[in-house]
C-alpha cells in the first residue's frame, strides 16, 4: 500500500500541467525586465571569455538560488505562511521584522524604476514612432500604472493569463532579433586576457548576471500557491517549474546577448554604456535600421510590464505581512491600503521622473543578494527542516556566489 502511494505521488510530481506552464512563464516574465536591454552591454564590454564563463555559470546560479529561496519559504510549519511569517518563525520576531522590511525596500524601488521606465517608453514611442504630440505625463503615467495594478487586482488567473499574453510575444521577438542579427556577426577577439583582468571582469559580472535573471520577488507567492495547489508535493513541483523557467530564461536571454555581442565590438559596447542607451537603441542608431528602432520600444514595453507584475506581487505580499503583524488591520483592509499607497507612490515617481532611481536600484541589489543567496544558506544550518542541505556542494556554491555578488556591488557603489 505504501508503495502505491509513493508511485502515485511521484506521478503527480512529474506530470506537467497548464498551471505549471503559466507559472514558468510568470517567473520568466518577472526576470526579463528592462535590464535585458542593457545586459549585452554590461557583459560584452569584458570581452569574449568572461562572457563564455558567465554563460556556463548562469543557469546553476539562477536555478540553485531561487530553488533555495523556495525551499526556505516551504520550510515553515504553517501552510499559509508568507515570507514575513517564515523569517519570523526561523530567525525570531526582531530579526524577522528587519529582514521583512529590507525585503520590501529591495523590491519597491524597482517598481518605482519600472513606473518611470514604462511612462518614458510609451511617451517616446508615441512621439518618435507614431508622430504624436507628447501626451500629458500625469494622465499617461496614471493610466499605465492603474492598468498594471488592475491586472494584479484581478486575481491569480488573470495575472497568469496576462503573463502568458506578454511572454510569448517577448520570447518570439527576442529569438527573431537574435537570428536577424546573424548576418552582422563578426569574429570575436579570442585572445585570453591575463588572470588578473579575467578575474576582475568575472567578479564584476556576477551581480550583473544575477539581477538580470532574478525573479526572487515572485518566489514567496509562487511557493505558497504551489503549496495550496499541490500540498505535500509542492517542493518537487516548485523545483520542476523553477528548472524549466530557468532553462527557458537562460537560453533565450543568452542567445540574445551573444547575438548582440557578436554584432558589436567591445569599444562600441563601451560607447553605448557611455551614452546610457539600450543595446537595441544603439544598434538602431549605428545601423540606421528603422526595423530595430521600432521593435526596441515594443520589447522594452513588454519586458517592463511583465517584470512590473512579478515585482508588484512580491511587494504587495511583503507589505501586507508587515502591516497585519504590526497593526490591528485585517488582511483585506491592509491589502487595499497597501495597493492604494503603492499606486500613488509609483504614479508620483513616474510623473516627476527623478534621476536618482538608478542609485536606488543599486542600493537594493545587496539586499536582494543577501535574501536570495545568503539567507537560505544560513537557514540550512539553523532550521531543522532544511538540515538535509547542509554540507552540499550546491549550498556552498550559492553562498560563495552571493558573497561575490555583494562584494562586487559594494565595490561598484564605492567606486
C-alpha positions as CSV (number, residue, x, y, z in Angstrom):
1,X,0.0,0.0,0.0
2,X,2.9,2.4,0.8
3,X,4.5,1.6,-2.5
4,X,1.3,2.5,-4.3
5,X,1.2,5.9,-2.5
6,X,4.8,6.7,-3.4
7,X,4.2,5.8,-7.1
8,X,1.1,8.0,-7.2
9,X,2.9,10.9,-5.5
10,X,5.8,10.6,-8.0
11,X,3.4,10.6,-11.0
12,X,1.7,13.8,-9.7
13,X,5.0,15.4,-9.1
14,X,6.3,14.8,-12.6
15,X,3.0,15.5,-14.6
16,X,3.3,18.8,-16.3
17,X,0.1,20.9,-16.3
18,X,-1.2,24.2,-17.7
19,X,-0.9,25.6,-14.2
20,X,2.8,24.8,-14.3
21,X,3.3,26.4,-17.7
22,X,1.6,29.6,-16.6
23,X,3.9,29.8,-13.6
24,X,7.0,29.1,-15.6
25,X,6.0,31.9,-17.9
26,X,5.3,34.2,-15.0
27,X,8.7,33.6,-13.5
28,X,10.3,34.2,-16.9
29,X,8.3,37.5,-17.3
30,X,9.3,38.6,-13.8
31,X,13.0,38.1,-14.6
32,X,13.0,39.6,-18.1
33,X,12.7,43.3,-17.3
34,X,14.3,46.4,-18.8
35,X,17.7,45.0,-17.7
36,X,17.8,42.6,-20.6
37,X,18.3,45.6,-23.0
38,X,21.4,46.6,-21.1
39,X,22.7,43.1,-20.3
40,X,24.6,42.6,-23.6
41,X,26.4,46.0,-23.0
42,X,27.4,45.1,-19.4
43,X,28.6,41.7,-20.3
44,X,30.0,42.5,-23.7
45,X,32.5,45.1,-22.5
46,X,34.5,42.5,-20.6
47,X,35.3,40.6,-23.8
48,X,34.5,37.1,-25.1
49,X,36.0,34.8,-22.5
50,X,34.3,36.3,-19.4
51,X,31.1,36.2,-21.4
52,X,31.6,32.5,-22.1
53,X,32.4,31.6,-18.5
54,X,29.4,33.6,-17.2
55,X,27.1,31.9,-19.8
56,X,28.1,28.5,-18.3
57,X,27.5,29.6,-14.8
58,X,24.2,31.5,-15.5
59,X,21.9,28.5,-15.1
60,X,23.3,27.0,-11.9
61,X,23.5,30.5,-10.3
62,X,19.9,31.2,-11.3
63,X,18.2,27.9,-10.6
64,X,20.0,27.0,-7.4
65,X,19.5,30.4,-5.8
66,X,15.8,30.5,-6.5
67,X,15.3,26.9,-5.5
68,X,17.0,27.7,-2.2
69,X,14.6,30.6,-1.5
70,X,11.6,28.5,-2.5
71,X,12.8,25.7,-0.1
72,X,13.1,28.3,2.6
73,X,9.5,29.6,2.2
74,X,8.2,26.0,2.1
75,X,10.1,25.0,5.2
76,X,7.5,26.7,7.5
77,X,5.4,24.6,9.8
78,X,2.4,26.7,8.8
79,X,0.8,26.0,5.5
80,X,-0.3,29.6,4.9
81,X,3.0,31.3,5.9
82,X,4.3,34.0,3.6
83,X,7.8,35.3,3.5
84,X,7.4,37.6,6.6
85,X,5.9,34.7,8.6
86,X,8.8,32.3,7.7
87,X,11.6,34.7,8.6
88,X,9.9,35.5,11.9
89,X,9.5,31.7,12.6
90,X,13.1,30.8,11.8
91,X,15.0,33.9,12.9
92,X,12.8,35.4,15.7
93,X,10.4,38.4,15.6
94,X,13.0,41.2,15.7
95,X,15.3,39.7,13.0
96,X,12.3,38.7,11.1
97,X,10.9,42.2,11.1
98,X,14.2,43.7,10.0
99,X,14.6,41.1,7.1
100,X,11.0,41.7,6.0
101,X,11.4,45.4,5.9
102,X,14.6,45.1,3.9
103,X,13.0,42.7,1.6
104,X,10.1,45.1,0.8
105,X,12.6,48.0,0.4
106,X,14.7,46.0,-2.0
107,X,11.7,45.4,-4.3
108,X,9.8,48.6,-4.0
109,X,12.4,50.9,-5.7
110,X,12.4,48.5,-8.7
111,X,8.6,49.2,-9.0
112,X,9.4,52.9,-9.0
113,X,12.0,52.5,-11.7
114,X,9.6,50.5,-13.8
115,X,6.8,53.1,-13.4
116,X,9.2,55.7,-14.7
117,X,10.6,53.5,-17.4
118,X,7.2,52.4,-18.8
119,X,6.0,56.0,-18.9
120,X,9.1,57.1,-20.8
121,X,9.0,54.2,-23.2
122,X,5.4,54.8,-24.2
123,X,5.9,58.5,-24.4
124,X,8.9,58.1,-26.7
125,X,7.0,55.6,-28.9
126,X,4.0,57.9,-29.3
127,X,6.3,60.8,-30.2
128,X,9.1,59.2,-32.3
129,X,7.4,56.3,-33.9
130,X,3.7,57.5,-34.3
131,X,4.5,61.2,-34.7
132,X,2.0,62.2,-32.0
133,X,2.4,65.2,-29.6
134,X,3.8,64.2,-26.2
135,X,0.7,63.4,-24.0
136,X,0.1,64.8,-20.6
137,X,2.5,63.0,-18.3
138,X,0.2,62.9,-15.3
139,X,-2.6,61.3,-17.3
140,X,-0.3,58.9,-19.2
141,X,1.5,57.6,-16.2
142,X,-1.7,57.4,-14.2
143,X,-3.4,55.2,-16.8
144,X,-0.4,53.0,-17.3
145,X,0.2,52.4,-13.6
146,X,-3.5,51.9,-12.9
147,X,-3.8,49.4,-15.8
148,X,-0.9,47.3,-14.5
149,X,-2.2,47.3,-10.9
150,X,-5.7,46.4,-12.2
151,X,-4.3,43.2,-13.7
152,X,-2.9,42.2,-10.2
153,X,-6.2,43.0,-8.5
154,X,-8.0,40.7,-10.9
155,X,-6.6,37.6,-9.2
156,X,-4.2,34.8,-9.9
157,X,-5.9,33.6,-13.0
158,X,-6.0,37.0,-14.7
159,X,-2.4,37.6,-13.7
160,X,-1.2,34.3,-15.2
161,X,-3.1,34.9,-18.4
162,X,-1.6,38.4,-18.7
163,X,1.9,36.9,-18.2
164,X,1.2,34.3,-20.9
165,X,-0.1,37.0,-23.3
166,X,3.1,39.1,-22.8
167,X,5.8,36.4,-22.5
168,X,5.0,34.5,-25.8
169,X,5.5,37.7,-27.9
170,X,8.6,38.7,-25.9
171,X,10.2,35.3,-26.5
172,X,9.3,35.4,-30.2
173,X,10.7,38.9,-30.7
174,X,13.9,38.1,-28.7
175,X,14.5,35.0,-30.8
176,X,13.7,36.8,-34.0
177,X,16.1,39.7,-33.3
178,X,18.8,37.2,-32.3
179,X,18.6,35.4,-35.6
180,X,18.0,38.7,-37.5
181,X,21.5,39.9,-36.4
182,X,23.4,36.8,-37.5
183,X,24.4,38.3,-40.9
184,X,26.1,41.1,-39.0
185,X,28.1,38.9,-36.7
186,X,31.9,39.5,-36.5
187,X,34.6,37.1,-35.4
188,X,35.3,37.8,-31.6
189,X,38.7,38.5,-30.2
190,X,39.7,35.1,-28.8
191,X,42.9,36.4,-27.1
192,X,42.8,35.2,-23.5
193,X,43.2,38.1,-21.0
194,X,45.5,38.0,-18.1
195,X,44.3,36.2,-14.9
196,X,44.0,39.4,-13.0
197,X,41.9,41.1,-15.7
198,X,39.8,38.0,-16.2
199,X,39.2,37.6,-12.5
200,X,38.2,41.2,-12.2
201,X,35.8,41.0,-15.1
202,X,34.2,37.8,-13.8
203,X,33.8,39.3,-10.3
204,X,32.1,42.4,-11.5
205,X,29.9,40.4,-13.9
206,X,28.4,38.2,-11.1
207,X,25.8,40.7,-9.9
208,X,25.0,41.7,-13.4
209,X,24.1,38.1,-14.3
210,X,22.3,37.5,-11.0
211,X,19.9,40.5,-11.3
212,X,19.3,40.1,-15.0
213,X,17.9,36.7,-14.3
214,X,16.4,37.4,-10.8
215,X,12.7,36.5,-10.2
216,X,13.2,36.5,-6.4
217,X,10.3,39.0,-5.9
218,X,7.7,36.4,-7.1
219,X,9.2,33.3,-5.3
220,X,7.3,33.6,-2.0
221,X,3.9,33.9,-3.6
222,X,4.9,31.3,-6.2
223,X,5.9,28.8,-3.4
224,X,2.8,29.4,-1.4
225,X,0.5,28.9,-4.4
226,X,2.2,25.6,-5.2
227,X,1.7,24.5,-1.6
228,X,-2.0,25.3,-1.9
229,X,-2.2,23.6,-5.3
230,X,0.0,20.6,-4.7
231,X,0.0,20.1,-0.9
232,X,2.9,17.9,0.2
233,X,4.2,17.7,-3.4
234,X,4.8,21.4,-3.5
235,X,8.6,21.3,-3.2
236,X,9.0,18.8,-6.1
237,X,6.7,20.8,-8.3
238,X,8.3,24.1,-7.4
239,X,11.7,22.8,-8.3
240,X,10.4,21.4,-11.6
241,X,8.8,24.7,-12.6
242,X,11.8,26.7,-11.5
243,X,14.1,24.4,-13.5
244,X,12.1,24.8,-16.7
245,X,11.7,28.6,-16.2
246,X,15.5,28.8,-15.6
247,X,16.3,26.9,-18.8
248,X,14.0,29.0,-20.9
249,X,15.2,32.2,-19.3
250,X,18.9,31.5,-19.7
251,X,18.6,30.0,-23.3
252,X,16.6,32.9,-24.8
253,X,18.4,35.7,-23.0
254,X,21.9,34.4,-23.7
255,X,21.0,33.8,-27.3
256,X,20.1,37.5,-27.5
257,X,23.2,38.5,-25.6
258,X,25.6,36.5,-27.8
259,X,24.0,37.8,-30.9
260,X,24.4,41.4,-29.8
261,X,27.9,40.9,-28.5
262,X,29.0,39.3,-31.8
263,X,27.4,42.2,-33.8
264,X,29.1,45.0,-31.8
265,X,32.7,45.4,-30.7
266,X,33.7,45.9,-27.0
267,X,34.5,49.6,-28.0
268,X,31.0,50.0,-29.3
269,X,29.6,48.4,-26.1
270,X,31.6,50.9,-24.1
271,X,30.2,53.8,-26.2
272,X,26.7,52.5,-25.7
273,X,27.2,52.4,-22.0
274,X,28.6,56.0,-22.0
275,X,25.5,57.1,-24.0
276,X,23.3,55.3,-21.4
277,X,21.1,53.8,-24.1
278,X,19.8,50.2,-24.5
279,X,21.5,47.8,-26.9
280,X,18.6,48.0,-29.3
281,X,18.6,51.8,-29.4
282,X,22.4,51.8,-30.0
283,X,22.0,49.1,-32.8
284,X,19.3,51.2,-34.4
285,X,21.4,54.3,-34.3
286,X,24.6,52.6,-35.6
287,X,22.9,50.6,-38.4
288,X,20.2,53.2,-39.2
289,X,17.8,50.3,-39.2
290,X,14.2,51.6,-38.6
291,X,13.0,48.0,-38.1
292,X,15.2,47.5,-35.0
293,X,14.2,51.1,-33.9
294,X,10.6,50.1,-34.0
295,X,11.0,46.8,-32.2
296,X,13.1,48.3,-29.4
297,X,10.3,50.2,-27.7
298,X,8.0,47.2,-28.1
299,X,10.4,44.8,-26.4
300,X,11.0,47.4,-23.6
301,X,7.2,47.9,-23.1
302,X,6.5,44.1,-22.8
303,X,9.6,43.4,-20.7
304,X,9.0,46.3,-18.2
305,X,5.3,45.4,-17.9
306,X,5.8,41.7,-17.3
307,X,8.6,42.4,-14.8
308,X,6.4,45.0,-13.0
309,X,3.7,42.5,-12.4
310,X,6.0,40.0,-10.8
311,X,7.7,42.6,-8.6
312,X,4.3,44.1,-7.6
313,X,3.3,40.5,-6.5
314,X,6.3,40.4,-4.1
315,X,6.0,43.9,-2.8
316,X,2.2,43.5,-2.2
317,X,2.7,40.3,-0.2
318,X,5.6,41.6,1.9
319,X,3.8,44.9,2.7
320,X,0.6,43.1,3.7
321,X,2.6,40.8,6.0
322,X,4.3,43.8,7.7
323,X,1.2,45.8,8.1
324,X,-1.0,43.0,9.5
325,X,1.7,41.9,12.0
326,X,2.2,45.4,13.4
327,X,-1.3,46.9,13.3
328,X,-4.9,45.9,14.0
329,X,-5.9,46.0,10.4
330,X,-7.4,42.8,8.8
331,X,-5.6,41.3,5.8
332,X,-8.2,42.7,3.3
333,X,-8.0,46.2,4.7
334,X,-4.2,46.1,4.8
335,X,-4.2,44.9,1.2
336,X,-6.5,47.7,0.0
337,X,-4.5,50.3,1.9
338,X,-1.1,48.9,0.6
339,X,-2.3,48.9,-3.0
340,X,-3.5,52.5,-2.8
341,X,-0.3,53.7,-1.2
342,X,1.9,51.9,-3.8
343,X,-0.2,53.1,-6.7
344,X,0.1,56.8,-5.7
345,X,3.9,56.4,-4.9
346,X,4.6,54.8,-8.3
347,X,2.4,57.3,-10.1
348,X,4.0,60.3,-8.3
349,X,7.5,58.9,-9.2
350,X,6.5,58.4,-12.8
351,X,5.3,62.0,-13.0
352,X,8.4,63.7,-11.5
353,X,10.8,61.4,-13.4
354,X,13.7,61.6,-11.0
355,X,17.3,60.6,-12.0
356,X,18.1,59.1,-8.5
357,X,16.2,55.9,-9.3
358,X,19.3,54.1,-10.7
359,X,21.1,54.6,-7.4
360,X,18.0,53.3,-5.5
361,X,18.1,50.2,-7.7
362,X,21.8,49.7,-7.0
363,X,21.2,50.0,-3.2
364,X,18.5,47.4,-3.4
365,X,21.0,45.0,-5.0
366,X,23.0,43.9,-2.0
367,X,19.7,43.2,0.0
368,X,18.3,41.0,-2.8
369,X,21.7,39.1,-2.9
370,X,21.6,38.6,0.8
371,X,18.0,37.3,0.7
372,X,18.4,35.2,-2.4
373,X,21.8,33.7,-1.7
374,X,23.0,34.2,1.9
375,X,19.8,33.8,4.0
376,X,18.8,30.4,2.6
377,X,22.3,29.1,3.2
378,X,22.3,30.3,6.8
379,X,18.8,28.8,7.2
380,X,20.1,25.4,6.1
381,X,22.4,25.4,9.2
382,X,19.8,26.9,11.5
383,X,16.4,25.3,10.5
384,X,15.9,21.6,11.2
385,X,13.6,21.2,8.2
386,X,16.5,22.3,5.9
387,X,19.2,20.2,7.6
388,X,19.4,17.8,4.7
389,X,21.0,20.5,2.6
390,X,23.9,21.1,5.0
391,X,27.3,20.3,3.5
392,X,26.0,20.1,0.0
393,X,28.2,21.4,-2.9
394,X,25.2,23.5,-4.2
395,X,24.7,25.1,-0.8
396,X,28.4,26.3,-0.7
397,X,28.2,27.4,-4.4
398,X,25.3,29.6,-3.7
399,X,26.9,31.1,-0.6
400,X,30.1,31.9,-2.4
401,X,28.2,33.4,-5.3
402,X,26.2,35.6,-3.0
403,X,29.3,36.9,-1.2
404,X,31.0,37.6,-4.6
405,X,27.8,39.5,-5.7
406,X,27.6,41.6,-2.6
407,X,31.3,42.5,-2.5
408,X,31.2,43.4,-6.2
409,X,28.1,45.6,-5.7
410,X,29.7,47.4,-2.7
411,X,32.9,47.9,-4.8
412,X,30.8,49.5,-7.6
413,X,29.0,51.7,-5.1
414,X,32.2,52.9,-3.5
415,X,33.8,53.4,-6.9
